[in-house]
């Protein structure tokens, strides 16, 4: 069936650019509210490269509730590892900040899923949803934005007119550059080495955020008990150097940072290298174009809050579309409801990274004192946990 024939039979007032996590979740959220959408994706979705991703995603308890509402959790639960304990450590200090699930009597503090498995579930779900049309291999198009709507011209001559265009394809697209400007753009000069390890002992749902002078070293529990995901943040040049070490030398370095609390480990995946940066857009809308998730904001991954912030965007935008007219007033309200929270999370993660990723004696003393105080003041600990879980 040609694209033109699809659009002659398929009526949609909402078009989504990008079928990454945020694009597919936006379409599914709108479908639950009864809205049909068209997703335009540049990659071929039947290509193995579309699903390939060695990284993992942390989902908060609030995000789990959102996924339950979408009818997805029964599928995601099969690939998700619950986080039952979190330890925050400053440069191998014996004093740790410990968060446990029973601190506020919940099932889990969060969940870790492999990106490739999570994306496969979302892709299969949208392909089987009658309210969602996915058009892949669609990278050549022109968009004309007006106050009343958007006109999209595809390379094959197909014309799409929509009331609302939602950008879920990051900030590097031509349409983003044409209509949106930057409030904050920061390159951390850090890269994250991401890979999976097998270890002798069961992790029992334990996650560790180990702050080293060079950057955070995160241990995230994976489904099954004997595997964990590592996100090792390092200065850019040092990350490239380590990645090129012989396998046994790199594994030794990982074991040294990991510690022996789960026994000996083996790296059992490729080692991916991702540059880290932060970005905040000045506005979340232009005419009838709205920014969601990574198109509007990118933060440091140390707290695992990236997609969870995007899910909050999706929830708010869906609720507004469902209760109000699609117009400038509605989009201004969406911006007002989400921009402050996203900026605050950027400031939190940015400052934590800056304060912990160094060996300055005065900062070392202050941060260890702060961790010790938080560990022994129950109210502070509970509030920190609630905020990290998205309950705010």
C-alpha positions in Angstrom: 0.0 0.0 0.0 1.4 3.4 -1.0 1.8 6.2 1.5 -0.7 8.3 -0.4 -3.3 5.5 -0.1 -2.7 5.2 3.6 -3.3 8.9 4.2 -6.5 8.9 2.1 -8.0 6.3 4.4 -6.3 7.4 7.7 -7.4 10.5 9.4 -5.1 12.0 12.0 -4.8 15.5 13.5 -1.5 14.6 15.3 1.8 13.7 13.7 4.8 12.6 15.7 8.4 12.9 14.4 10.6 10.0 15.7 9.8 6.5 16.9 12.3 6.3 19.8 11.1 5.7 23.3 9.4 9.0 23.6 7.8 8.9 20.2 6.3 5.5 20.7 5.1 6.2 24.2 3.5 9.5 23.1 1.6 7.7 20.4 0.5 5.0 22.8 -0.5 7.5 25.4 -2.6 9.4 22.9 -4.1 6.2 21.6 -5.3 5.3 25.1 -7.1 8.7 25.1 -8.7 7.8 21.8 -6.5 9.9 19.5 -5.1 8.6 16.2 -1.5 9.5 15.3 1.0 9.1 12.5 4.7 8.5 13.3 7.3 9.5 10.8 10.6 7.7 11.4 13.8 8.1 9.4 15.2 4.6 10.1 14.0 1.3 8.8 12.2 -0.3 11.7 12.7 -3.8 10.4 16.5 -3.3 10.4 18.3 -4.8 13.4 20.1 -1.5 13.9 16.8 0.1 14.9 16.5 -2.1 18.0 20.2 -2.5 18.8 21.2 -0.6 21.9 23.5 -1.9 24.7 22.3 0.8 27.2 19.7 0.4 29.9 16.9 2.6 31.1 15.8 3.2 34.7 12.0 3.5 35.3 10.6 5.1 38.4 7.6 3.8 40.3 5.6 6.7 38.8 6.7 5.7 35.3 5.6 2.1 36.1 2.1 3.4 37.0 2.0 5.2 33.6 3.0 2.0 31.8 0.3 0.1 33.7 -2.3 2.6 32.4 -1.0 2.0 28.9 -1.4 -1.8 29.3 2.3 -2.3 28.8 3.6 -3.3 32.3 2.7 -7.0 32.0 5.1 -7.2 29.0 7.8 -4.9 30.6 7.7 -6.8 33.9 9.1 -9.8 32.1 12.3 -7.9 31.2 12.5 -5.6 34.2 14.8 -6.0 37.2 13.4 -4.3 40.4 15.8 -2.1 42.3 15.4 -3.0 46.0 18.4 -1.2 47.4 20.5 1.8 46.3 23.9 2.6 47.8 25.5 6.0 47.1 29.2 6.0 47.7 31.8 8.8 47.5 35.2 7.7 46.2 35.3 4.3 48.1 34.4 5.9 51.4 33.1 3.3 54.0 30.3 5.7 54.8 27.4 5.2 52.4 23.9 6.6 51.8 21.6 3.6 51.6 18.0 3.7 50.3 15.9 0.5 50.8 12.5 -0.4 49.4 11.0 -0.7 52.9 11.9 2.9 53.7 8.6 4.0 52.3 7.0 0.5 52.1 6.9 0.0 48.3 7.4 -2.9 46.0 10.6 -1.5 44.4 12.5 1.8 44.2 12.6 1.5 40.5 13.2 -0.9 37.6 16.0 -1.4 35.1 15.3 -2.6 31.5 17.6 -3.3 28.6 16.9 -0.7 25.9 16.8 -3.2 23.1 14.2 -5.3 24.8 12.1 -2.4 25.9 12.2 -0.9 22.4 11.1 -4.2 20.8 8.0 -4.3 23.1 7.1 -0.7 22.2 7.6 -1.3 18.5 5.4 -4.4 18.4 2.7 -2.7 20.4 2.4 0.4 18.2 2.5 -1.8 15.1 -0.6 -3.7 16.5 -2.5 -0.5 17.5 -5.1 0.5 15.0 -4.9 4.2 16.0 -1.2 4.4 15.2 0.3 4.5 11.7 4.1 4.1 11.6 5.8 5.3 8.4 9.5 4.4 8.5 12.4 5.2 6.1 10.9 8.7 5.9 13.8 11.2 6.3 13.1 13.5 3.4 10.3 16.0 4.1 9.6 19.7 4.4 7.4 21.2 7.1 5.6 24.5 7.0 4.5 25.7 10.4 1.5 28.1 10.8 -0.5 29.4 13.8 -3.4 27.2 12.7 -1.5 24.0 12.0 1.3 22.4 10.0 1.7 21.2 6.4 4.1 18.3 5.8 5.4 17.5 2.3 7.0 14.1 1.9 9.5 13.3 -0.8 7.0 11.0 -2.7 4.6 13.9 -3.1 2.4 12.9 -0.1 0.9 15.9 1.7 -0.1 15.8 5.4 -1.9 18.5 7.2 -2.1 18.3 11.0 -3.3 20.4 13.9 -0.3 19.3 16.1 3.2 18.2 15.3 5.1 16.6 18.2 8.9 16.4 18.0 10.3 13.3 19.5 13.4 13.0 17.4 15.9 14.9 19.5 17.3 18.4 19.0 19.5 17.7 15.9 16.7 17.8 13.3 16.3 20.5 10.7 12.8 21.3 11.9 14.1 21.8 15.5 16.8 24.1 14.3 14.3 26.1 12.2 11.9 26.9 15.0 13.6 26.5 18.4 16.4 28.1 20.2 18.6 27.0 23.2 18.5 28.2 26.8 21.3 25.9 28.0 23.7 23.8 25.9 26.5 22.1 27.8 29.1 19.6 26.7 30.4 17.8 29.8 33.6 16.7 28.2 32.7 13.3 29.6 31.8 10.1 27.9 29.8 7.2 29.3 31.2 3.7 28.7 28.2 1.3 28.9 28.3 -2.4 29.0 27.0 -5.5 30.9 28.8 -7.8 33.2 28.2 -11.3 34.7 29.1 -11.7 38.3 29.3 -14.8 40.6 26.9 -13.7 43.3 23.2 -12.6 42.9 22.8 -8.9 43.0 19.4 -9.2 44.9 18.2 -6.0 43.3 21.1 -3.8 44.4 22.2 -0.7 42.5 25.2 1.4 43.3 26.1 4.9 42.4 29.8 5.2 43.1 31.1 8.7 42.7 34.8 8.7 41.6 36.9 11.9 41.0 36.8 11.1 37.2 33.0 10.7 37.2 30.2 8.3 38.4 30.5 4.5 38.2 27.0 3.1 38.3 26.1 -0.6 38.8 22.5 -1.4 37.8 20.8 -4.8 38.4 19.6 -6.7 35.4 16.9 -9.4 35.1 18.1 -12.8 36.2 20.3 -11.9 39.2 23.8 -12.6 37.9 24.0 -9.7 35.4 24.4 -6.0 35.9 24.7 -3.0 33.6 27.6 -0.6 34.1 27.6 3.1 33.2 31.1 4.4 33.7 31.4 8.2 33.2 34.9 9.4 32.4 36.7 12.3 30.9 36.3 12.1 27.1 40.0 11.2 26.3 40.3 8.8 29.2 37.2 6.9 28.1 38.6 6.4 24.6 41.9 5.2 26.1 40.3 2.7 28.4 38.0 1.4 25.6 41.1 0.5 23.6 42.8 -1.4 26.4 43.2 -5.2 26.0 40.1 -7.0 27.3 41.8 -8.4 30.4 43.2 -5.1 31.5 39.9 -3.3 31.0 38.1 -6.0 33.0 40.7 -5.6 35.8 39.9 -1.9 35.9 36.2 -2.6 36.0 36.6 -5.1 38.8 38.6 -2.6 40.8 35.9 0.0 40.7 33.1 -2.6 41.1 34.6 -4.2 44.2 34.2 -7.8 45.2 30.8 -7.7 46.9 29.4 -9.8 44.1 32.5 -11.9 43.5 34.5 -12.1 40.2 33.0 -10.6 37.1 33.2 -11.0 33.4 32.2 -8.5 30.7 29.6 -10.1 28.5 28.6 -7.4 26.0 30.1 -4.9 23.7 31.4 -1.7 25.2 29.6 1.3 23.9 30.9 4.9 24.2 28.5 7.9 24.4 29.3 11.6 24.8 27.4 13.3 27.6 25.8 16.7 27.3 22.9 18.7 28.7 20.4 20.8 26.8 17.3 22.9 27.6 15.1 24.5 25.0 13.9 28.1 25.6 10.4 27.2 24.5 8.5 24.0 24.3 6.2 25.0 21.4 6.1 27.1 18.3 2.7 27.6 16.5 1.3 24.1 16.6 4.6 22.3 17.1 5.4 20.8 20.6 8.6 19.5 22.0 8.6 16.3 24.2 11.4 14.6 26.1 14.9 14.8 24.5 13.7 17.3 22.0 13.1 19.7 24.8 15.6 18.7 27.5 18.6 16.4 28.0 20.3 15.9 31.4 23.3 14.1 32.8 22.4 10.4 33.1 23.8 9.9 36.7 20.4 9.8 38.3 18.7 7.8 35.6 15.9 10.4 35.2 16.0 11.1 31.5 13.2 9.0 30.2 11.2 9.5 33.4 11.2 13.3 32.8 10.1 12.6 29.2 7.2 10.4 30.5 6.0 13.3 32.7 6.0 15.5 29.5 3.9 12.9 27.7 1.4 12.5 30.5 0.8 16.3 30.8 0.6 16.9 27.1 -1.9 13.9 26.7 -4.1 15.2 29.5 -4.2 18.7 28.0 -5.0 17.5 24.5 -7.7 15.3 26.0 -9.3 18.2 28.0 -8.6 21.3 25.9 -8.5 22.5 22.3 -5.2 22.2 20.5 -4.1 25.8 20.4 -1.5 28.3 21.6 -3.1 28.6 25.0 -3.0 24.8 25.6 0.6 24.6 24.5 1.6 27.5 26.7 0.0 25.7 29.6 2.0 22.5 28.7 5.2 24.6 28.7 4.4 26.2 32.1 3.6 22.8 33.7 6.8 21.1 32.5 9.6 23.6 32.0 10.3 24.3 35.6 10.5 20.7 36.7 12.8 19.8 33.8 15.1 22.7 34.5 15.2 21.8 38.2 16.2 18.2 37.4 18.9 19.6 35.1 20.3 21.8 37.9 20.2 18.9 40.3 22.1 16.4 38.1 24.5 19.1 36.8 25.5 20.2 40.3 25.8 16.7 41.6 28.1 15.8 38.8 30.2 19.0 39.3 30.4 18.6 43.1 31.3 14.9 43.1 33.4 14.5 40.0 36.6 16.0 41.5 39.1 15.5 44.3 39.0 19.0 45.9 39.5 18.5 49.7 36.9 21.1 50.8 34.2 19.7 48.5 35.2 16.1 49.5 34.6 17.0 53.2 31.3 18.8 52.5 29.8 16.0 50.3 30.7 13.3 52.8 29.2 15.3 55.6 26.0 15.7 53.5 25.8 12.0 52.7 26.3 11.1 56.4 23.7 13.6 57.5 21.2 12.3 54.9 21.8 8.7 56.0 20.9 9.5 59.6 18.0 11.9 59.2 15.0 9.8 58.2 12.9 12.7 57.0 15.6 13.9 54.6 16.1 10.4 53.3 12.5 9.8 52.6 12.0 13.1 50.8 15.1 12.5 48.6 13.7 9.1 47.8 10.2 10.4 46.9 11.7 13.0 44.7 13.9 10.5 42.8 10.9 8.3 42.4 8.9 11.1 40.6 6.6 11.8 43.5 6.6 15.6 43.3 
